[in-house]
Every structure is written in structure tokens, then in C-alpha cells.
Amino acid sequence: MQPIKFVGDKEEINLLEKIVDYVKIKTANNNPIHKYDHAVRVTGLSLWLAENYEVNYLVLQTAALMHDIWYLKAENHEIESAKIAREYLKKLENFPKHLINKVCNAIIAHRFNNSSKKPETIEEKILFDADKLDVLGAIGLARLFKYNPEKEIYCIEDPFAKHRELDEKRYDLDHMLKKAFSIKEKLFLPEAKEEAENRMG
């Protein structure tokens, strides 16, 4: 796996490298599609999306690395990840304490739905979009099939759910129809929307 090309001064990059070591250990027991490789891709996408914006790169990169640091189950994983990140960053020597809340807020907001924190800062919006983009394209498709190998690929009688309700817990294709194909409309940044369209093309 290619190393991440971090943005920052020498001290910030040193901090990020320590965070990488911690994330590798903490995500080892996560479900198969939310391990360190996912954090690497999301961090890379975040840096790419950030190119046209004024961002705090230490906040963005830290949040991207740690956004799924706890993912034993989907429910409340953003809350648990933020708690773990907060405890670690409080103890990490030289990490700016005034940035910890910003990092944790971005982690919580990356899983925005109707009942959770909506991304507001540019760092929160970038992380949200980057995380969603990793669902799309070839790697996203591979992740889908890896998530629950016990699911059926599609309903043989009605593959595209023209005469039935979607059942994403049973069929992979239903999950794609319900979630992946609606992602573009949820994204915040125009660059992310364009990339989503390219990945779905």
C-alpha cells in the first residue's frame, strides 16, 4: 500500500505518522471493509478534495485517519470512534489541544443522517464526501461484496425490485440500489459530486 503523502510541517507530519501507527493497531479487529486501508483511501480523497479550499490540514487528516477507528458494528460507530480519538489525542504529546474538538466533530459528522450531526465546517464536509466516495467505483463494489458474504447477490425473480420492496439486508444489489445510487445527491462539494458521477458511469 502506498504511503499517504501528508500535508503539513515536520512536527505535524510526525504527529500524523504516530496516529497512523495507532490506527493500524486499533482497526485490526474492525469489520473487513473498515480497516486501515479504508482510512488510507479516505485520507487520500480528503486531501484531493481539499485542494480548492482553505482547510486546517491537521484536523482534516487526523479525522480522516481516525473516522472509523472503532467499527465492530455500524450502529453508533462514529460516536465510539470520536471517543477513542479524543482519549488518544489528549495523551498524544504536542497535538494541539484546541483542535481536538474539531477532529471529533468531523468524525461524528462523517455519518450524517436525519438524526445526527450535519457537516458544517469545510473539514466536516470534505470528510463526509470522501467517506461516501469510497463506496463507489470498483473498490466500492468489492467492499460491498466483502461486507457480508452470506448475503445473496440479487433476487433472481426480480433483480431490480420492480415488483417488490428493496431488501438490502438480504441482497447486495438491493443495497446498491438503495444506498450507492443515492450518494451523489447527499454530497456537499461539487468536486465530490462530479467524482461520484464518474465512478458510477
C-alpha positions as a Python dict, from the first residue, in 0.01 Angstrom:
ca = {
    (1, 'M'): (0, 0, 0),
    (2, 'Q'): (131, 342, -97),
    (3, 'P'): (212, 568, 200),
    (4, 'I'): (-5, 875, 243),
    (5, 'K'): (157, 1200, 128),
    (6, 'F'): (65, 1410, 428),
    (7, 'V'): (39, 1788, 416),
    (8, 'G'): (197, 1985, 699),
    (9, 'D'): (520, 2089, 861),
    (10, 'K'): (770, 1843, 1008),
    (11, 'E'): (608, 1835, 1352),
    (12, 'E'): (258, 1782, 1211),
    (13, 'I'): (373, 1501, 983),
    (14, 'N'): (546, 1338, 1279),
    (15, 'L'): (217, 1352, 1471),
    (16, 'L'): (26, 1204, 1176),
    (17, 'E'): (274, 918, 1146),
    (18, 'K'): (219, 834, 1513),
    (19, 'I'): (-158, 843, 1454),
    (20, 'V'): (-114, 606, 1158),
    (21, 'D'): (63, 352, 1380),
    (22, 'Y'): (-221, 375, 1633),
    (23, 'V'): (-494, 345, 1368),
    (24, 'K'): (-332, 34, 1218),
    (25, 'I'): (-348, -139, 1556),
    (26, 'K'): (-695, -20, 1655),
    (27, 'T'): (-863, -107, 1322),
    (28, 'A'): (-716, -458, 1301),
    (29, 'N'): (-1031, -610, 1453),
    (30, 'N'): (-1280, -394, 1262),
    (31, 'N'): (-1514, -548, 1010),
    (32, 'P'): (-1336, -629, 681),
    (33, 'I'): (-1425, -310, 492),
    (34, 'H'): (-1345, -58, 766),
    (35, 'K'): (-983, -139, 835),
    (36, 'Y'): (-670, 73, 782),
    (37, 'D'): (-687, 54, 400),
    (38, 'H'): (-1024, 234, 409),
    (39, 'A'): (-873, 507, 628),
    (40, 'V'): (-588, 548, 377),
    (41, 'R'): (-824, 587, 82),
    (42, 'V'): (-1049, 830, 266),
    (43, 'T'): (-748, 1037, 374),
    (44, 'G'): (-622, 1049, 16),
    (45, 'L'): (-965, 1151, -113),
    (46, 'S'): (-991, 1415, 159),
    (47, 'L'): (-659, 1568, 57),
    (48, 'W'): (-765, 1570, -307),
    (49, 'L'): (-1099, 1738, -228),
    (50, 'A'): (-924, 1992, -5),
    (51, 'E'): (-707, 2129, -285),
    (52, 'N'): (-955, 2405, -377),
    (53, 'Y'): (-1041, 2505, -20),
    (54, 'E'): (-883, 2667, 282),
    (55, 'V'): (-869, 2394, 542),
    (56, 'N'): (-693, 2302, 862),
    (57, 'Y'): (-494, 2008, 727),
    (58, 'L'): (-404, 1865, 1067),
    (59, 'V'): (-772, 1849, 1163),
    (60, 'L'): (-873, 1702, 828),
    (61, 'Q'): (-604, 1437, 808),
    (62, 'T'): (-640, 1333, 1172),
    (63, 'A'): (-1018, 1299, 1140),
    (64, 'A'): (-987, 1106, 813),
    (65, 'L'): (-740, 861, 964),
    (66, 'M'): (-948, 808, 1279),
    (67, 'H'): (-1307, 836, 1149),
    (68, 'D'): (-1370, 459, 1163),
    (69, 'I'): (-1118, 367, 1430),
    (70, 'W'): (-1395, 170, 1602),
    (71, 'Y'): (-1621, -26, 1366),
    (72, 'L'): (-1726, -352, 1524),
    (73, 'K'): (-2083, -272, 1419),
    (74, 'A'): (-2241, 9, 1219),
    (75, 'E'): (-2459, 147, 1497),
    (76, 'N'): (-2300, 445, 1675),
    (77, 'H'): (-1957, 370, 1532),
    (78, 'E'): (-1896, 742, 1475),
    (79, 'I'): (-1963, 818, 1842),
    (80, 'E'): (-1733, 542, 1962),
    (81, 'S'): (-1464, 642, 1713),
    (82, 'A'): (-1479, 1002, 1832),
    (83, 'K'): (-1446, 893, 2196),
    (84, 'I'): (-1140, 681, 2122),
    (85, 'A'): (-986, 957, 1911),
    (86, 'R'): (-1042, 1214, 2186),
    (87, 'E'): (-875, 999, 2452),
    (88, 'Y'): (-578, 924, 2230),
    (89, 'L'): (-525, 1282, 2109),
    (90, 'K'): (-543, 1417, 2465),
    (91, 'K'): (-244, 1197, 2550),
    (92, 'L'): (-54, 1249, 2224),
    (93, 'E'): (235, 1480, 2304),
    (94, 'N'): (235, 1807, 2109),
    (95, 'F'): (-104, 1755, 1946),
    (96, 'P'): (-279, 2097, 1969),
    (97, 'K'): (-547, 2058, 2236),
    (98, 'H'): (-767, 2330, 2082),
    (99, 'L'): (-806, 2116, 1768),
    (100, 'I'): (-933, 1801, 1938),
    (101, 'N'): (-1298, 1909, 1939),
    (102, 'K'): (-1276, 1995, 1568),
    (103, 'V'): (-1136, 1650, 1491),
    (104, 'C'): (-1404, 1473, 1696),
    (105, 'N'): (-1685, 1680, 1546),
    (106, 'A'): (-1567, 1586, 1197),
    (107, 'I'): (-1560, 1218, 1294),
    (108, 'I'): (-1915, 1236, 1430),
    (109, 'A'): (-2042, 1430, 1126),
    (110, 'H'): (-1900, 1183, 873),
    (111, 'R'): (-2203, 960, 930),
    (112, 'F'): (-2463, 1232, 899),
    (113, 'N'): (-2822, 1114, 875),
    (114, 'N'): (-3150, 1270, 977),
    (115, 'S'): (-3085, 1227, 1348),
    (116, 'S'): (-2714, 1305, 1374),
    (117, 'K'): (-2478, 1599, 1338),
    (118, 'K'): (-2484, 1762, 996),
    (119, 'P'): (-2143, 1852, 849),
    (120, 'E'): (-2095, 2227, 880),
    (121, 'T'): (-1724, 2315, 861),
    (122, 'I'): (-1530, 2259, 542),
    (123, 'E'): (-1329, 1982, 709),
    (124, 'E'): (-1650, 1805, 811),
    (125, 'K'): (-1795, 1833, 460),
    (126, 'I'): (-1476, 1708, 295),
    (127, 'L'): (-1453, 1404, 525),
    (128, 'F'): (-1820, 1323, 473),
    (129, 'D'): (-1784, 1335, 95),
    (130, 'A'): (-1456, 1143, 89),
    (131, 'D'): (-1602, 863, 301),
    (132, 'K'): (-1906, 833, 75),
    (133, 'L'): (-1695, 830, -243),
    (134, 'D'): (-1517, 518, -117),
    (135, 'V'): (-1849, 335, -154),
    (136, 'L'): (-1846, 394, -530),
    (137, 'G'): (-1639, 252, -814),
    (138, 'A'): (-1453, -77, -838),
    (139, 'I'): (-1319, -71, -482),
    (140, 'G'): (-1661, 28, -351),
    (141, 'L'): (-1815, -269, -531),
    (142, 'A'): (-1551, -503, -388),
    (143, 'R'): (-1618, -364, -40),
    (144, 'L'): (-1990, -426, -86),
    (145, 'F'): (-1941, -797, -152),
    (146, 'K'): (-1688, -827, 130),
    (147, 'Y'): (-1916, -665, 387),
    (148, 'N'): (-2145, -964, 432),
    (149, 'P'): (-2051, -1268, 222),
    (150, 'E'): (-2362, -1451, 344),
    (151, 'K'): (-2597, -1217, 157),
    (152, 'E'): (-2735, -1318, -181),
    (153, 'I'): (-2612, -1114, -477),
    (154, 'Y'): (-2961, -1039, -611),
    (155, 'C'): (-3320, -1161, -614),
    (156, 'I'): (-3339, -1398, -909),
    (157, 'E'): (-3715, -1344, -958),
    (158, 'D'): (-3696, -964, -962),
    (159, 'P'): (-3334, -839, -970),
    (160, 'F'): (-3416, -466, -989),
    (161, 'A'): (-3706, -469, -743),
    (162, 'K'): (-3969, -358, -993),
    (163, 'H'): (-4243, -555, -816),
    (164, 'R'): (-4115, -585, -460),
    (165, 'E'): (-3969, -380, -176),
    (166, 'L'): (-3592, -339, -165),
    (167, 'D'): (-3432, -573, 89),
    (168, 'E'): (-3074, -452, 137),
    (169, 'K'): (-3018, -689, 431),
    (170, 'R'): (-3072, -987, 202),
    (171, 'Y'): (-2944, -877, -140),
    (172, 'D'): (-2624, -692, -239),
    (173, 'L'): (-2786, -541, -548),
    (174, 'D'): (-3068, -400, -337),
    (175, 'H'): (-2810, -234, -115),
    (176, 'M'): (-2655, -71, -420),
    (177, 'L'): (-2992, 46, -549),
    (178, 'K'): (-3090, 192, -213),
    (179, 'K'): (-2763, 340, -91),
    (180, 'A'): (-2488, 368, -351),
    (181, 'F'): (-2703, 517, -626),
    (182, 'S'): (-2838, 786, -394),
    (183, 'I'): (-2497, 902, -269),
    (184, 'K'): (-2438, 1176, -525),
    (185, 'E'): (-2740, 1373, -403),
    (186, 'K'): (-2610, 1369, -45),
    (187, 'L'): (-2264, 1506, -121),
    (188, 'F'): (-2170, 1864, -37),
    (189, 'L'): (-1887, 1961, -270),
    (190, 'P'): (-1917, 1998, -648),
    (191, 'E'): (-1586, 1814, -695),
    (192, 'A'): (-1723, 1519, -498),
    (193, 'K'): (-2048, 1514, -699),
    (194, 'E'): (-1850, 1509, -1024),
    (195, 'E'): (-1627, 1228, -898),
    (196, 'A'): (-1934, 1029, -786),
    (197, 'E'): (-2078, 1061, -1135),
    (198, 'N'): (-1751, 942, -1287),
    (199, 'R'): (-1736, 643, -1053),
    (200, 'M'): (-2093, 545, -1129),
    (201, 'G'): (-2051, 590, -1505),
}
